[in-house]
Amino acid sequence: QEVTVGSQSTVNVSLQSDVTALSEVVVIGYGTVRVKDATGAVASVSSEDFNGGLISSPEQLIQGKTAGVQIVSTSGEPGAAVNLRIRGTNSIRSNNNPLFVVDGVPLAGGTQPASGNLGFGSMQDANPMNFINPNDIESMSILKDASAAAIYGSRGANGVVLITTKSGKGGKGKFELASSISIASPANKYDLLNRDEFIAAVASYGTTPFDGGANTDWQDYFTRTSVSNTQNLSYSKGFSTGAIRATFGYDNQNGVVENSSMTRITGRVNGNKTFLDNKLNLELSSTYSNVKRQDPALSGNSGYQGDLIGAVYSANPTWPTDPDFDPQGQRSPANLLKYYHSTGVTNRFLNNLSASYKINSALTAKATYGLDWAKAERVALISGKIRNTGNGITDYGQGQINENKNLNNLVELTLSYNKKIGNVNIEAVGGYSYQSFHNEWFWYAGKGFPDFTSFDKMESDLRNSFDAADAVASELYDDYNNWGVSNLIKPPDAGAPGMFVSGIDFGGDGTLSQTTGLARPAGVTLQAIAANFYDQTDFLQSYFGRGNFTFSDKYIVTATLRVDGSSKFGPNNQYGVFPSGAVAWKMHDEDFMPDVFSTFKLRAGYGLVGNQDGLGYGEFIRRARYADVTIGDGREISTPGLTTQGSINPDLKWEETTTIGAGFDFGLFNEKLSGTFDVYSKSTTDLLLKVLIPQPALNTQIFTNLDAVVKNKGWELSLSYLAIDKPDASFTISGNVSHNENKLEDYGNFIQAGSIYGQGLTEAYAQMLAGDRPLFSYFVREFGGFDDAGQPIGDVQKFVDKSALPTWIMGLSLNAKYKAFDMSMYFSGQFGHYVYNNTANAYFTAGSIARNRNVTKNVIGNGEDGNAE
């Protein structure tokens, strides 16, 4: 702080901690540590080094910045989910993302729900991290090895990303406004046949071409040059006993595909205030976000006719762009764009309130309460004017509304001890954590709309019909898990057919009940409507402690222990114990080290972390509920019978990952050149996986611990060079490279994985889990051309010795500053893996062009039989 002394004889100043000085301090679990004193593999990126451009989520800020961290967006849609992998893929289950901790609150849930299958596959979830305004982030720390992540126990199996948001600073109030505009357009297009080429090609396969009379470039039709903008306003002020920072952010991101966009409004307040001569400190971190999305008809499991993109690639170029044009059994992109509507909105509130009291100069107690609340909804509607989507939608219309509610509560109590005794500096923390995860979600779907002149009218009819039917259901049962309304209820029940309700009557004996043969409720205007409800809560209780001991400011020992208890496991293995230890030697302080080394530190560590992600609610016990209700193509509803949830498996236990690693950090010429190098080996055992069980049985699958080991081993190198360091100018080059080998060991069976979709690909798979192979290795037909009859040569599925997981990850950043101007560029790359092109396999075949579906030019004359599916 800058303080005017004037005539004062005494000046009292209370300095605020500066979390941005990451060259000196890095944020770790439940505290901070000087970079030179860190024993684990911890990387940190500050706001000054974040990536620029169009940023949807925090992960993109550090893409390519840290060795051993793979960051990939699942699609190019605004706000699409991001896969983040730290030192390889550990688990067979779908979620290998790390734990995200925002200002001390571990996150869970809050995602925008996916829509159901409305005729061309189901849509994917949005990125749950979209609720954070990237402009509010001060720093991001990545805990990569188990010795660093073990303080989070079962939550840190895939690593931990700690996000610290900006706080108030400075003695004078300050407003800041940041504004940016981004422009995007499609980078490449497939080389599809134009009108004349298409007509000639179809005829060459002995099929009569369907000529619609136009010449349409469908790839240009469904894409656009999009313009996006971001606005951020902040106010920051520091006081002698506290600080405050408030921000407002607005993002409007438009995708390059028509009808794709994301709008985000965020508000955040960070504040702290000290009392009792700075012994008591109160801190508040609170954020609210509203994220709205519009999504076109895109899916990953749409079948051979495809979603919007599949329809575009296979569309006849002679069709006009009239959405009501009859494509004779195929799907028109114009029809899908006009008569499909999908929107979503997510409201999320994340709050962290903490109070710390300095008992004495060495001991500090802290209590934290965190609240993470989210409500998300997605509305998907298809007009009755849609063509060729199946499911009985044409002339009737279909709609579905999905809603998720998440309420997560966190209570943490910690005690920190910091004292120097002789030549030993002790930094210790211990505590207790309790977190509840309440998830409530439901969906309702309808068919047979009375009016589909507009999507607003369809949504109103769907909501009003739901309210009318739900009112009847709530009168019958205090708690119900599904209901359905239709004049065609199967099997027919006694009484006036029209509605059934399934649920648990807590007013009675608590048994499962179902009431059928109810009259159709007044106010239900749809021909059929059905709803399904879930309400579940899980708990996690933890005890943890960490001690950091520094001897003579040269030799450092760190020990960590966390005990986690989870309601997702039965009593036999409900608690897991996760220890870790690490040592470091600051050799640059030794007399024998050359003066050229400003830093040289050796590190080594060992740790064990657990994992429960991928497990659903109560997978270790068997319980009954009524099955999910469905609506048939003819607007009929079948009353569901009882189904079994979960399976008896009291021995279900934690998936565990053991990591050993070593490395060194170095700095030369007063940190002008600096870097880190690490080697590691990880072994994941007791893999959580749902597998088939022998029949007959109540269930077809059971969650179990697979008797196999997933191995990840590799090395990482990061370098940074300050090429120019002048008062008015600077230029820094930073880069990283990492190598990781992944393999499934000690497994003698095999499991098919990676479902693929397209013409002739029903129930086909592209990958397989097998021993001595990387996870998700490709298992496809090895193409050897076509014989004289146009049939594939070597038509046998086998391993092609290609992995879906990259073995090399690289990043390069360039940062330059000159007076008031700055420029940054970053590059990231992944290598050594194989990308399967399902688009080409599904659509670009001679069998497609022979059926009046467009293909790329290289298909024509390639020798493939046009009769082949």
N, C-alpha and C positions, 0 to 999 in steps of 0.2 A: 504494500500500500504506500501511497504518497501522502504524507501528512504535513501540513503547514505548522511549523513550530511557533512562530510569532514570539510572544512574550512568555510563553509557558515555560516553567522550569522543569515540569515533568510531562512526558508524553506517554500515554497508555495505548498500546497497539496490540490488537489480537489478530494474528495472521491466519488466513484461511488456507487449508490444504489445497495444493494445486495438483489435481489428478492428471493434468495434461503433461506434466514433466516426465514423460515416459522414458526419456533417456536416463532418468534417475530412479523412477518408481514405476512398478507395474502392478496392476490390480490382479489379485489372485482370490481364491475362495476364502471368504470371511476375513479379508484383510488386504494388505498390500505388502510388497517387498521391493527392496532396491534391486534393480536388474543385476547388479554385480553380486548380489547375495542369493539369487535364485538358484535352487538346486535342481528343479525340474525343467522339463522342456516346455517353456512358456514363451509365446510370441505375442507381441502387442503392436497394434497399428493405431496411430493417433489420427485425429481429424485432419491434420495438416497433410497426411499421406493418403487419405481416402481417395478412391477412384471418383472421377467426376462423370458428367453426362447424365443420361436418363436413368435414375436409380429408383427401382421399385421397392426394394427391401434391403435391410442392413447387410445381408450376406454379400450383395454385389459390391459393397464398399471396399471389401478386402479381397476380391477375386484376383488371384495372381500375386498377392502381396506376401504370402506366407508359404514356406516350404512344407510339403506334405499335406496340404489342404486342397481338396478337390471341390470346386464349386461349379455346378451346372444347373441352368434353368431347364425345367422339364418341357417348356415350349416357349414360343415367342410372344404369347399373349401377355398383355399388361397384368402384372400381379400374379403371374404363374408361379407355381411351387418351385422351390429351389432345393436341390439335393446337395448337401454338404457332407463330405467325408474327410475324416482326419486319420491319416496313416492307414488308409485302406478300408475295406469292408469287413466287418467282424461277424455279422449275423446273417442267417438265412432269411429271417423274417423281413418284411418290407421296410421297416424303419431303421435306418442306420445313421440318422442325423444326430448331432450332438445335443446336449442339454444347453438351452439358452437361459441365461440368468440376467435379468435387467434390473440394475440398481439393487441387487441382492435378492430379488424374487425369482425363483425358478419357475419357468413358464410351462404350461400344459394346456392343450385345447385351444378353443377360441377360433377355430377355422371356419370358413364359410362352407356349408355343406355342398356335396355334389348332388346333381340331379339324378333321378332314376332314368332307366332306359325308356325313352319315348319313341322308339322306332329305329334309332340308328346309333345305339350304344349309350353308355352313361358318361357324363362329364366328370372331370377330375376336380378335387378340392383345390381351393385357392391357397396361396401361401399364408400361413397363420402369422408370419412375422410382418405382414403388410401394415399392421396397425401402428408400427413405430415410424415416426418421421425421421428419415436418415439425417436430416439437418440438425436434429436434437442430440445426436450421438457425439460424445467427446472422444471415446476410445473403445476399442474392442480387443480383449485379451483372449488368446486361444490356449487352453490347457491341453497339451497334446499327449503327454504320457501319464501313466497311472499314478506315478509319484506325485504329480501335480493335481490330477483330477480325483484322486481317492477321497479327498475331503467331501466330495459329493456322493461317494459310495455308489449305490445302485443307479444313480442318475447320470454318472459320468462314464459309463461303459464305452461310449462312442466319442469321448472327449467333451469338453465344456467350452462354451463361448460366453465370456462375461462382457456385457454391454454396460458402459458407464455413460450416462447422459450428462449434458452440460449443466453447470451450476452457476449461480451468480458470483460475480467477482468485480473488483474495482470499487472505488469509493464514490463514484459519481454515476447516477442513472444513465443508461445508454440504450438507445433504440437502434436496431439493425434491421435492414430490409434486404433480402436476397431474392433475386428473380432470375429465372432461366427459361429458355425456349429450346426445344429439341425437335428435329425433323427426321423422320425415318421413312424408308421405302424398301420394298423387297429387293434383296441382293441378287437373286438368281431365279430363273424360271426353267421348267422342264421344256425340252424341245419337242412339243407335241405337234401332231399333224394339223395342217390348216385345212380349209374346206376342200380344195381340189385334191390334196394328197389323201385326205380321209375317204372321199368318194371312190378314188381309184383303188385304195388299199382294201376297202371292204369288198369291192367287186372282185379283186384278185383272189379272194378266199371263197368265191362262189356264193356270196350273200348279196341280196339286193340292198343297196345303200338307201338309208332313210334320209331324204333331202328335205330339210325344213326351210330352205330358201334363203338362209342368212349366212354370214361369215363372221363368226364371233370368236374373239380371243377371251375365253372364259377366265384365264389367269389374270388378265388385266381387269376383267369385270368385277372379280370379288376382292381385289386388293386396291390399295390406295397409298398415296403419300400422306402420312399422318403428321400432325403438328401437336405437340404436347407442351405444357407449361407448368412451372412450379413456382410458388410464391411462399416466402417465409418471413414472418415478422416476429422479432423477439425484443424483450426488454430485460435488462440485467442491471442489478445494483447490489453493491456490497455495503455492509454496515460494520460498526465496530464490534458488534456481538452477533452478526449473522449475515445472511445474503439471500437474495431471491432472484429467480429467473423465470420468466413467463414467455411462452411462445405460441404462435398460431401458424399453422401450415395448411396450404392448399395445393393439391396436385391434381392435374387433369391429364391423364395419359391415354392416348388413342393408339390402338394397334393398327398394323398395316392391313389386316383383314377387316372388311366391312363389319359393322355391328360389334366391334370389340373395343372396350374402353374400361378404364378404372379411374374413379374420382375418389380422392382421399382428403378428409378434413381432420386435422389433429389439433389438440390443445394440450399444453403441458405446463405444469408449475413445479419447480424445484425450489425448496427453501430450507434454511436451517437457522436456528436461534439458540444461543447459549444463555444459561442462567447460573446463578449461585457462583459467581466468580469463575465462570467457564468450566465448572465441574459438571453441570448438566447440559447436555446438548440434544436438542430435538431436531429431527430431520424429516422432511416430507418430500416424497417424489410421487407425482400424480399425473396420469395422462389419460386422455379420452380420445377415441378415434371413431370416425364414421367412414367406412369404406364401401363404395358402391361399384358394382361391376355390371357390364353388359357383355354377354358371351354369345358368339354365333354357334351354329350346330357343329361343334367339333368334339370328337371322341376318339378313344384309342381302341375300341372294340366294336366297330360298326358293321362288320361283315363285308361281303364282296361289293355291295352297292355303295358302301362308304358313307361317311359323314359329308359335310360341306366340301372339304378338300377332296375327298374321294370322288364326289359328284363333279367337281370342277375338272379333275384330271381325266375322267372318263366321259365327260359331256361331249356330245356330238357338236362339232363346230358349225354345223349348218342350222342349229336351233337359233331362233331369235331370243332376245332377252326378256320377252314378255313372260311374267311369272305364271300366267294362266295358260301358257302354251302346253299342249299335251305331248310329252316326250315318249309316249307309247311304252310304258313299263319301266322307264328309267327315271332317275332323280335329276331334276333340273336345278342347277345352282341358283337361278333366279327365283324359283319357287321356294327353295329352302331359306333364302335370305329374307324374303318378304313374309312368309307365313310361319316362321319360327321365331320365338321371342323368349329370351332367358335373361333375367336380371337377378342380382343378389345384393344384399346389404348386410354389413357386419358392424355392430356397435360394440366397442370394447372399452373397459375401464380398468386400468392397472394402478393400484395404489400401494405405496410402501411408507409406513410410518414407523419411525424408530426413536427410541430414547436411550441415550448412553449416559452413564454416571461414572465419573472418575473417583473411585473410592480412595485411592492414594496415588502417589506418583507412578506406581507400577501396575496397579490393578484397575481395570475398567469393566463394568457390567453393562450389557446392552440387551434391550428387548425390542423385537421387531414384529410388526403385524403387516402381512401382505394380503391384498385382496385382488383377485383377477377374475373379473366378470365379463362375460361375452354373450351376446345374443346375435345369432346369424340366421339369415333366411335367404332361400333361393326360390324364385318363381320361374317355372318353365312351362310355356304354353305353345301348342301347335294348333293352328287354325284348321277347320274342316276343309279348307281350300288346298291343303297340302296334298301332294300326289306321291304315290308309290313309296310310302314309308312303312306300310304293313301295319299290324296290330289293330286293324279296324279303325284307323283314325280318319281317313278321308271321308268327308261329308258329315263327320260327327265331332271332330276335334278332341283334344286331350290336354290335360293340364296336371301339374303336380307342384306342390309347395312343400319344401323341406325346411324344418326349423331346428336349430341346435341352441341349447342354453348350457353354458358352463359357469360354474361358480367354484372357484378354488380359493381356499383359505390357508394361510401360512402363519404359524406362530413359531418364533425362534428366540431362544434365550442363550446368550453367549457370555463368557467371561474371558477377558484378555489380560495377559500378564507380560509386561515388558520391563526388563531390568538387566543391568550389567553388574555382574559380580566378579570382581577381579578382572581377568582377561576374557571372561565368558559373557557373551551377550545372549540373553534368553528372550525369545519371542514365542509365546504359547497362547493358544486359543482352544477353548472347549465349549461344548454347548449341546443343546437339545432342540430338535426340530419336529414339528408336527404339521402335516399338510393333508388336507382333504380335497378330493376331486369329485365334484358332483356334476354329472352329465345327464341332461334331460333333452331328449330329442323326439320329434315325431314328424311324420309326413302324411299328407293326404293327397289323393289323386282322383281325378274325375274324367269321365268320358260322356259324350252325347250332350254337347252344349246347345242351349236353345238359340243362341245368337253368337256368331263369331265375326261380327262386322268390325270389331276392334279388339285389341288385346286388353284394353282397360275394361271392356264389358265382360270379356271372358274371365278375367281375374276377379271381377266383382261377383259374377255368378258362382265361381268356385268357392270364394270365401263365404258368401252368404249361405251356400248349400252346406258347407262345413259347419258353420255356426248353428244352423237349424238341426242338423243331425247330432252334433256333439251335445247340444242341450238335452236331447232325449237320452243319450248315453250316460250323461252325468247324473240324471235322475235315477238310473237303474243301479249304478255302481259308484262307490266312492273312488275306486281305482279301476280302470279298464285298459286293456292293451290293444284292442282293435275293434272296429265296427265297420259295417258295410251297408249301403242302401242301393237297392236295384229292384226293378220289377221282375228280374230274372235271377233269383237266388237259388243256387243248387247246393244240395238237394232240396226239393220243395219241402217246406215245413208247414205244419198245421197252423191254422189261423190265417190272417191276412198277410200274405208275403210282401215284403218290402224292405225289412231291416233286421239285422241281428247285431248284438253287442256281446263281446267276450271280455271278461275281466275277473277281478277278485273282489268279492263283497266283504269288505272289512267290517261292515255292520253286522254280518252274520258270523259264520264259523271260519272265515278266511280261506275257504277252498275256491278253486277255479270254477267259474260259472259261465254259462252262455245262455243268453235269451234270444230266441229266434221267433220268426213269424210276426214280428212287430209291423205295425202299419207304417207306410212311408210318411216321414215327417213333413208337415207343411213347411214350405219354404225351400225345399230341395228341388231346384229346377233342373239339375243335370239328370240324365238317364241313369247314371251310376256314379257313386262316389264311395271311397273307402279311406280309412285312416288307420295308422299304426303308431303306437306309443312305447317309449322306453324311458326308464328313470333309474339311474344307477349311481352309486357312490363308492369310491375307493379311498383308502387311507394309507399314509406312509408315515411311520414314526422312526426317528433317528437319534442316535447319540454319536457325537464325533469329538475328536480332539487332534490337535497338531502342535508339535513342538519344534522350534527352529533354534539351534544352538550354534553360535559362532565363536570359535576359539581364536584368540589373538588376531581377530579380523582377517584370518586367512583360511581357516578350516571350518567347514559348515556341515552340520548334520541335521537332517529333517526326518521326523517320524510322524506318521498319520495313522489314525484308526477311526473307522466309521462302522457303526452297527445299524443296519436298516431292517425294519419290520414292515412288511407289505401285506395288505388284505387280499392281494391277488394270489397268494399261496396258502396252502393248507397248514394246519398246526405243526406238521412234521418238519417243515422247512420254511417257516414264516420269516425267520430272521436270518440275515446274512452278515458275515463279518468280513470287512474289507480293509486290510492293512497296507501300508506302503512305507518305504524308506528311501532316502537319497542322501548322497554326500557330494561335497564340492570342495575344490582346492583352488584358491586364488593365487596362482603361481606368479602373477605379475608383481606381487608384493615381496617375492623372494629376492634375495640379493643376487642370485646367480642368473636372473632373467635379464636379457639385454634391455636397454632403455627404450628401444624402438617399440616395445610392447607396452601400450598404455593399459591393455586388458589381456589377460590370458587365464581362463578359468576352466578347469576340468570338472566334469559332472558325471555321476553314475546313479542309477536309481532302479528300484524294483517296486511293483505294486500290483494289487489285485482289486478289480472293480466288478460289480455285479450288474445284471440287466434284467428287467422285467417287461420292457417295451415289447409290443406285439401280442401280449396276453390281453384277452378281453376280460369282461367282468365275470368273476366266479367260474373260471375255466376248470378248477380243481374239484368242483362239486357238481352233482347232477340235480337239475330242477326242471320243472315243467311250466310251460306257458302255451298259449294258443299261437299257432303258426302265423306267419305274416299273411295278411289278406291280399288277394289279387283281383284285378278286373280283367275279364276275358275280352277277346276281340269283338264279341257280340254284345258288350256291355253287361255281361252276366257276372255274378259274384258267387264264388263257392265258399260256403261257410267253412272256416278252417278248423281242423282238429287239433288235438294236443300234440306238442312237439317237445323234444328233450333239448335242454340247453346245458352245455358243459358235460363233463364226465368225471366219474369218481377217480381221482388220482391224488391221494394225500401226500404222495412222495414227490409231486411236482416241485422243482426247486429252481433257484436262481441260475441263469446263464452267467458264466464267469469268464473274465478276460484277464490273463496274467501278462504283464509287460516287464521286460528288462531292457535297459538302454543305457547308453553312455554318449557323451559328447563334450565339446569344448566351445567356448566363446572367446573371441579374440578381437583386439583393436590395435591398430598400428598407427604410429605418427599422430598421437593424441586423437585417436578415433577417426582420422581421415579415411582410413580403410578399416571396416569392421565386418564381422560375420560370425556365423555359428555353423557347426557341423555335428550331426547326430547319427547314430546307428541304433536300431531297435529290433526287437523281436516280440511279437504278440501271439498268444495262444488262447483261443476261445473254446471253452468246453461246456458240456451240458446244454447244447444248443436247443433253444425253445422252438418247437415246430409242431404244427398240427399234421398228423399223419393218419392214413387209413387204418382201420382196425378190422380184424376178422369178423365176418358175419356168420350167423345172425347176431345182432347186437342192437341196443337201443339207439346208438349213434353210429354214423359211418366214419367219423373222425374223432380223434382225441388229441389234446395238447400233451406233449411229452417232452422229455429231455433226450435229444438225439445223441447216441453214443458215437461221437465223431469230434474232430478238432479242426477249427479253422485257423490256419497259420498266416500271419502277415509279418514280413520282415523286410527291412529296407534301410535306406540312409537318406539324409537331407543336408543340403548345403544352401546357406543364404549369404549373400555378399552385398555390401553397400559402400560406395566410393563417393566422397565429396570432392568432385573434380575442381569446382570453383567455390571459394569461400571468401567473398568480399562484402564490405558493408552494404553495397548497393546491388550486389549480384551474387547468385549462387547457382550451382548446377550439380545435381546428385543423380547417380546411376545406381539402381538397386536391382538385384536379380536373385532368383532362387531356382533350384532344381532338386527333384526328389525321385527316388526309385523305390518301388514297392512290389514285392512278389506275394501273391495270394494263392492259397491252396487249401482244399478240403482233404484232410488226412484221416486215416483209420476208419474209413467208411467203405463197406463192401457192397452196398446197395446202390440204387440210382432212383432219382425222382425227376419226372418231367416238369419243366417250368417254362415260363416265357410264352404264354399263349399268343398265337398270331392269327390274323384275320384276313380274309380275302377270298377270291374265287378259288374254289377247290381246296381251301385251307381249314375247313371245319374240323375242330378238335385237333388241330396241328400245334406243335410246339417248336420253338427255335432253340431252346436251351435245355440243359440237363444238369442236375446235381449228381456228381459222381466223385469217387475217391481219386486222389492224386491229380485233381484238376482244379483250376481256379473256380470260385463260385460263379455259377451261371455261365459256364462255358457253352459255346454254340454247338448245337447238335442239329445240323441241317443237311440237306442233300448237297453233295459235292458236284457242282455242275461240270459236265464234260462235253457240252454241246448237244446236238441233236443228230439222230441217225437218219437214214433215207426216208423213213416213215414219219419223221417229225417228232419222234418220241425222245425224251431225255436219255442221254447216255450216263450210265452209272447211277441209276435211279435208286440209290440206297441211302437212307439216312444214317449218318455217322458223325462222330466228332470231327470237326475240321481244325482242331488245335488252335482255335482262336478264342480269346477271352473278351468278355464285355467290360472288364475292369482295366483301366489304363495302368501301365507299368511305369510310365514317366509323366511327371507333372512339372511344368516350367512356368516361370513368370518373369517379366521384365518391366521396370518402371523408370521413367525419365521425368525429372522434376527440375524446372528452371524458374528463377525469379530475377527480375530486374526492376528495381525501384517499386513502382505501384503495379507492375504487371507480373503475372505468373503463367506458366504453361506446364501441363502435365500430360503424359501419355503412358498407357499401360498395355501390355500384351500378356495373354495367358494361353497356354496350350497343354493338351493332353495327348499322349502318344503311346504306342505299343498295344493298343486294343483294337477290336474289330467292331464296326457298326453295321448292324443288319438293316438293310433297306427293305422294310416290309411294304412300303409304297410301291416299289417297282415289282416286287413279287406278287402283290395282290392285284395290281391293275394293268401293268404293262406286259401283256402276253398276247400271243397270236389268237388265243381263244377269246380274248376281249374284242379285238378288232373284227373278228369274224361275227361277233354279235352286236355290231354297230356301236361299240364303245371305243373311245379314242385311246391312243397309245403314243409312246414316244417313237421317233423315226427309226431308231435302231432295232425295233421289233420287226419291221417290215423286211422280209427276205432273209431272216435269220435261220430259216430251216425248221422252225417249230410248227407242229401240226395245229391247224386252226380249230380242230375239233377237241383239242385238249382243254380240260378244265384248268 
